[in-house]
Amino acid sequence: MKLDILAVGVHPDDIELACSGTLLKHIALGKKVGLLDLTRGELGSRGSADIRDQEAENARKLMGVSVRENTRMDDGFFSHTQENLLKIIEVIRAYQPEIVLANALDDRHPDHGRAAKLTADACFLSGLVRIPTERDGKQQDKWRPNAVYHYIQDYYLKPDFVVDITSVIEQKMELILAYKSQFYNPEDTRPLTPISGKDFLEFIYARARDFGRPASVDYAEGFNVARTPLVNNLFDLK
């Protein structure tokens, strides 16, 4: 299956929190979307790797995509190695996305910035014919996505562009709440974490409003680019 967009997150729920509204909008436009988690989030304070696996699958079904893979790198301890680059390259070549969405360039969680660099480098290296990879016993062709965009996560980073998600904001919140072990549940009596309180969900709404206000929309998601984007028609910009 060839994808239009591959969204990559180092932890299950990164994608849902930061760019799922954008993905939902493009799915509604008929674009083919796939998801790639780099770790199982096994170092998270709540839940477990097995629980996160099931929650990620539930979120996939809710989003309505057929592709979600996990490279099973070590949460918290993965590094920028040939082995890990090749894991991502294999997925990129398998699905040949035009656009890759990746973790934030800089963030509170150190995994996010490291994953951003790892993913962007894998996108470049995937286009080099002299790097051999195979899947299911078959040699893969080289493939380089046309663009890599980095979604914004916990830290506020000034976006290079925003996507209006007003029409899908409630669907986005449903996807986030598919991760029942991680986010607000009034029936959960376990100790709170920085992301499990009701105030964190309110922050998600507030961040989306903050991104949307300068563009005169109610809710938006923000993205950064490392490479200057090309615009063919000024009327495509709003």
Secondary structure, DSSP 8 states (H G I E B T S, - for coil): ---SEEEEESSTTHHHHHHHHHHHHHHHTT--EEEEEEE--TT-SSS-HHHHHHHHHHHHHHHT-SEEEEEEE-TTT--S-HHHHHHHHHHHHHH--SEEEE--SS-SSHHHHHHHHHHHHHHHHTT-TTS--EETTEE------SEEEEE--SS----SEEEE-GGGHHHHHHHHTT-TTTS--TT--S---TTTSHHHHHHHHHHHHHHHGGGTSS-EEEEEESS----S-GGG--
